[in-house]
Amino acid sequence: MNRRVPLRTVHCWGDSLTAGYGAAPSEGWTARLARRFPAAAFHNHGVCGALFSDILSAAEASSLRPAEGSAFFLMGGTNDILCGIRFEALLAGAERSIRALSGTIPILLGVPLLTTRASIAAGWQMEWQYERTNETLRAWGDFLRGLAADLSLPLIDFGADFPADDAYYADGVHPNGRGYAIMADTAARVFAPLLENE
C-alpha cells in the first residue's frame, strides 16, 4: 500500500468476526487495535449475519469521497459459505468489487477463520456440513491470498495464525476474548508499518 500521507483512519467492513460477536465490545480485535494504535481511528462497521455482497455494497457506498489518510479493511464470506451460497458466485462478485474498490481507496483484505466442531452443537451448521465448510473456507482463503498478491494489497491472514482449539472460540465460529486477542496481534503486525508516523 503506497501512500503519500500517513494512514490515520481505518474503516473495518465485515460480518460478526469484525463486529466482535462472542466477546465483550472492548475485547473485539478492532477495539484492541484502537487501544494499541491510539493515533489512528478504527471504525468498526461489522454487521452480524452480513453476506460478503452486503459488506462490499456498504463499503462501495462509502468510498465515493474517501478522506485523505483513510483505508478500508474488508473481510467476509463465512456467512455465504455457511448458507450454501454458490462458491463461484461468491468469487466472481468479490473479485469484481474488490478490484473496483482498490482503484478508489487503499484496501486491506482479511482471511476469516475456520470453524471447529463446537459450531455444530452451537447450531451454526450440521454435522454433514462441517468438513465441507472448512474445505470451502480454505479455498476462499487461497482465493483472497491470490487476489491480494495480484492487486498488491496488504493481507491480514487471520486463518493462518489462529489455533483450531475451542479454548479460543465462543461457539466454534466466533472467537472468545482470548481468540480476539490473537486476531488483534495478527492484525497489528500488518497495520504497524502502515500506521507509523512519517
DRENDO-1510 file (C-alpha; in Angstrom, 1 decimal, always signed):
<recs>
REC; n; res; u; v; w
REC; 1; MET; +0.0; +0.0; +0.0 .
REC; 2; ASN; +1.8; +3.1; -1.3 .
REC; 3; ARG; +0.7; +6.2; +0.5 .
REC; 4; ARG; +1.8; +9.9; +0.3 .
REC; 5; VAL; +0.2; +10.6; +3.7 .
REC; 6; PRO; +0.2; +8.6; +6.8 .
REC; 7; LEU; -2.7; +6.2; +7.3 .
REC; 8; ARG; -4.8; +7.7; +10.1 .
REC; 9; THR; -8.3; +6.3; +9.6 .
REC; 10; VAL; -9.3; +2.6; +9.0 .
REC; 11; HIS; -12.9; +1.7; +8.2 .
REC; 12; CYS; -13.4; -2.0; +9.0 .
REC; 13; TRP; -16.1; -3.6; +7.0 .
REC; 14; GLY; -17.2; -7.2; +7.8 .
REC; 15; ASP; -19.6; -9.6; +9.5 .
REC; 16; SER; -19.7; -10.8; +13.0 .
REC; 17; LEU; -16.0; -11.6; +13.1 .
REC; 18; THR; -15.3; -8.0; +12.6 .
REC; 19; ALA; -18.2; -6.8; +14.8 .
REC; 20; GLY; -16.6; -8.9; +17.7 .
REC; 21; TYR; -19.5; -11.2; +18.3 .
REC; 22; GLY; -18.7; -13.7; +21.0 .
REC; 23; ALA; -16.9; -11.4; +23.4 .
REC; 24; ALA; -17.4; -8.1; +25.2 .
REC; 25; PRO; -17.3; -5.0; +22.9 .
REC; 26; SER; -13.9; -3.9; +24.4 .
REC; 27; GLU; -12.4; -7.4; +23.6 .
REC; 28; GLY; -13.0; -7.5; +19.8 .
REC; 29; TRP; -9.9; -7.3; +17.6 .
REC; 30; THR; -10.7; -3.8; +16.2 .
REC; 31; ALA; -11.2; -2.4; +19.7 .
REC; 32; ARG; -7.9; -3.9; +20.8 .
REC; 33; LEU; -6.2; -2.3; +17.8 .
REC; 34; ALA; -7.7; +1.1; +18.6 .
REC; 35; ARG; -6.1; +0.9; +22.0 .
REC; 36; ARG; -2.8; -0.3; +20.6 .
REC; 37; PHE; -2.6; +2.5; +18.0 .
REC; 38; PRO; -4.3; +5.5; +19.7 .
REC; 39; ALA; -3.1; +7.9; +16.9 .
REC; 40; ALA; -5.3; +6.1; +14.4 .
REC; 41; ALA; -9.1; +5.9; +14.3 .
REC; 42; PHE; -10.6; +2.5; +13.8 .
REC; 43; HIS; -14.3; +2.5; +12.8 .
REC; 44; ASN; -16.0; -0.9; +13.1 .
REC; 45; HIS; -18.7; -1.4; +10.5 .
REC; 46; GLY; -19.1; -5.2; +11.2 .
REC; 47; VAL; -22.7; -6.4; +10.9 .
REC; 48; CYS; -23.7; -9.8; +12.3 .
REC; 49; GLY; -25.1; -12.1; +9.6 .
REC; 50; ALA; -23.8; -9.9; +6.7 .
REC; 51; LEU; -23.1; -11.7; +3.4 .
REC; 52; PHE; -20.0; -10.6; +1.5 .
REC; 53; SER; -22.1; -8.8; -1.1 .
REC; 54; ASP; -23.7; -6.8; +1.8 .
REC; 55; ILE; -20.2; -5.9; +3.1 .
REC; 56; LEU; -19.0; -4.8; -0.3 .
REC; 57; SER; -22.1; -2.8; -1.1 .
REC; 58; ALA; -21.8; -0.9; +2.1 .
REC; 59; ALA; -18.1; -0.2; +1.5 .
REC; 60; GLU; -18.7; +0.9; -2.1 .
REC; 61; ALA; -21.4; +3.4; -0.9 .
REC; 62; SER; -18.9; +4.9; +1.5 .
REC; 63; SER; -16.0; +5.1; -1.0 .
REC; 64; LEU; -17.2; +7.9; -3.2 .
REC; 65; ARG; -15.3; +10.6; -1.3 .
REC; 66; PRO; -12.5; +8.9; +0.7 .
REC; 67; ALA; -10.9; +11.1; +3.3 .
REC; 68; GLU; -7.1; +11.7; +3.0 .
REC; 69; GLY; -5.2; +9.2; +5.1 .
REC; 70; SER; -8.0; +6.6; +5.2 .
REC; 71; ALA; -8.3; +3.0; +4.2 .
REC; 72; PHE; -10.8; +0.2; +4.1 .
REC; 73; PHE; -10.4; -3.2; +5.6 .
REC; 74; LEU; -12.7; -5.9; +4.1 .
REC; 75; MET; -13.4; -9.4; +5.5 .
REC; 76; GLY; -16.4; -11.7; +5.0 .
REC; 77; GLY; -17.5; -14.8; +3.2 .
REC; 78; THR; -18.1; -17.1; +6.2 .
REC; 79; ASN; -21.9; -16.5; +6.2 .
REC; 80; ASP; -22.0; -17.1; +2.5 .
REC; 81; ILE; -20.3; -20.4; +2.9 .
REC; 82; LEU; -22.4; -21.5; +5.9 .
REC; 83; CYS; -25.5; -20.6; +4.0 .
REC; 84; GLY; -24.5; -22.6; +1.0 .
REC; 85; ILE; -24.3; -19.7; -1.5 .
REC; 86; ARG; -22.7; -20.9; -4.7 .
REC; 87; PHE; -18.9; -20.5; -4.3 .
REC; 88; GLU; -18.3; -19.5; -7.9 .
REC; 89; ALA; -20.8; -16.6; -7.5 .
REC; 90; LEU; -19.0; -15.5; -4.3 .
REC; 91; LEU; -15.7; -15.5; -6.0 .
REC; 92; ALA; -16.9; -13.6; -9.1 .
REC; 93; GLY; -18.7; -10.9; -7.1 .
REC; 94; ALA; -15.8; -10.5; -4.6 .
REC; 95; GLU; -13.2; -10.1; -7.3 .
REC; 96; ARG; -15.2; -7.6; -9.3 .
REC; 97; SER; -16.0; -5.4; -6.4 .
REC; 98; ILE; -12.5; -5.6; -4.7 .
REC; 99; ARG; -10.8; -4.7; -8.0 .
REC; 100; ALA; -13.1; -1.7; -8.4 .
REC; 101; LEU; -12.8; -0.5; -4.8 .
REC; 102; SER; -9.0; -0.8; -4.9 .
REC; 103; GLY; -8.9; +1.9; -7.5 .
REC; 104; THR; -10.7; +4.4; -5.3 .
REC; 105; ILE; -9.3; +3.9; -1.8 .
REC; 106; PRO; -6.5; +1.8; -0.2 .
REC; 107; ILE; -7.8; -1.6; +0.7 .
REC; 108; LEU; -6.6; -4.3; +3.1 .
REC; 109; LEU; -8.1; -7.8; +2.9 .
REC; 110; GLY; -8.8; -10.2; +5.7 .
REC; 111; VAL; -8.9; -14.0; +5.6 .
REC; 112; PRO; -11.5; -15.4; +8.0 .
REC; 113; LEU; -11.1; -18.3; +10.5 .
REC; 114; LEU; -12.0; -21.9; +10.0 .
REC; 115; THR; -14.8; -23.4; +12.2 .
REC; 116; THR; -14.5; -26.1; +14.9 .
REC; 117; ARG; -16.9; -28.9; +15.7 .
REC; 118; ALA; -18.3; -26.9; +18.6 .
REC; 119; SER; -20.1; -24.9; +15.8 .
REC; 120; ILE; -22.3; -28.0; +15.3 .
REC; 121; ALA; -23.5; -28.1; +18.9 .
REC; 122; ALA; -24.0; -24.3; +18.8 .
REC; 123; GLY; -26.3; -24.7; +15.8 .
REC; 124; TRP; -24.3; -22.8; +13.2 .
REC; 125; GLN; -24.0; -25.8; +10.9 .
REC; 126; MET; -25.0; -29.5; +10.7 .
REC; 127; GLU; -22.5; -32.4; +11.1 .
REC; 128; TRP; -22.6; -33.2; +7.4 .
REC; 129; GLN; -21.6; -29.6; +6.6 .
REC; 130; TYR; -18.6; -29.3; +8.8 .
REC; 131; GLU; -15.8; -30.8; +6.7 .
REC; 132; ARG; -17.2; -29.1; +3.5 .
REC; 133; THR; -17.5; -25.8; +5.3 .
REC; 134; ASN; -13.8; -25.8; +6.3 .
REC; 135; GLU; -12.7; -27.1; +2.9 .
REC; 136; THR; -14.5; -24.2; +1.2 .
REC; 137; LEU; -13.2; -21.7; +3.8 .
REC; 138; ARG; -9.7; -22.9; +2.9 .
REC; 139; ALA; -10.4; -22.4; -0.8 .
REC; 140; TRP; -11.8; -18.9; +0.0 .
REC; 141; GLY; -8.6; -18.1; +1.8 .
REC; 142; ASP; -6.5; -19.2; -1.1 .
REC; 143; PHE; -8.6; -17.0; -3.4 .
REC; 144; LEU; -8.1; -14.0; -1.2 .
REC; 145; ARG; -4.4; -14.5; -0.9 .
REC; 146; GLY; -4.1; -14.8; -4.7 .
REC; 147; LEU; -6.2; -11.7; -5.3 .
REC; 148; ALA; -4.3; -9.7; -2.7 .
REC; 149; ALA; -1.0; -10.7; -4.3 .
REC; 150; ASP; -2.3; -9.8; -7.8 .
REC; 151; LEU; -3.5; -6.3; -6.7 .
REC; 152; SER; -0.6; -5.7; -4.3 .
REC; 153; LEU; -3.0; -5.3; -1.3 .
REC; 154; PRO; -2.0; -5.9; +2.3 .
REC; 155; LEU; -3.5; -9.1; +3.7 .
REC; 156; ILE; -4.3; -10.0; +7.3 .
REC; 157; ASP; -4.4; -13.8; +7.3 .
REC; 158; PHE; -6.3; -14.5; +10.5 .
REC; 159; GLY; -6.8; -18.1; +9.5 .
REC; 160; ALA; -3.1; -18.8; +9.3 .
REC; 161; ASP; -2.3; -17.9; +12.9 .
REC; 162; PHE; -5.4; -19.0; +14.7 .
REC; 163; PRO; -5.3; -22.2; +16.7 .
REC; 164; ALA; -8.0; -24.8; +15.9 .
REC; 165; ASP; -8.8; -25.1; +19.6 .
REC; 166; ASP; -12.1; -24.5; +21.2 .
REC; 167; ALA; -10.3; -22.7; +24.1 .
REC; 168; TYR; -10.2; -19.7; +21.7 .
REC; 169; TYR; -13.7; -19.9; +20.4 .
REC; 170; ALA; -17.0; -18.9; +21.9 .
REC; 171; ASP; -19.1; -21.2; +19.7 .
REC; 172; GLY; -16.9; -22.9; +17.1 .
REC; 173; VAL; -17.3; -20.0; +14.6 .
REC; 174; HIS; -16.7; -16.8; +16.7 .
REC; 175; PRO; -13.7; -16.2; +18.9 .
REC; 176; ASN; -13.9; -15.5; +22.6 .
REC; 177; GLY; -11.8; -12.8; +24.2 .
REC; 178; ARG; -8.7; -14.9; +24.1 .
REC; 179; GLY; -9.3; -15.6; +20.4 .
REC; 180; TYR; -9.8; -11.9; +19.5 .
REC; 181; ALA; -6.5; -11.1; +21.3 .
REC; 182; ILE; -4.8; -13.4; +18.8 .
REC; 183; MET; -6.6; -11.8; +15.9 .
REC; 184; ALA; -5.5; -8.4; +17.2 .
REC; 185; ASP; -1.9; -9.5; +17.3 .
REC; 186; THR; -2.1; -10.8; +13.8 .
REC; 187; ALA; -3.7; -7.6; +12.5 .
REC; 188; ALA; -1.2; -5.4; +14.4 .
REC; 189; ARG; +1.7; -6.9; +12.5 .
REC; 190; VAL; +0.2; -5.8; +9.2 .
REC; 191; PHE; -1.1; -2.4; +10.5 .
REC; 192; ALA; +2.1; -1.3; +12.4 .
REC; 193; PRO; +4.2; -0.3; +9.4 .
REC; 194; LEU; +1.2; +1.4; +7.8 .
REC; 195; LEU; +0.4; +3.5; +10.9 .
REC; 196; GLU; +3.9; +4.7; +11.7 .
REC; 197; ASN; +4.4; +8.4; +11.9 .
REC; 198; GLU; +6.1; +10.0; +8.8 .
</recs>
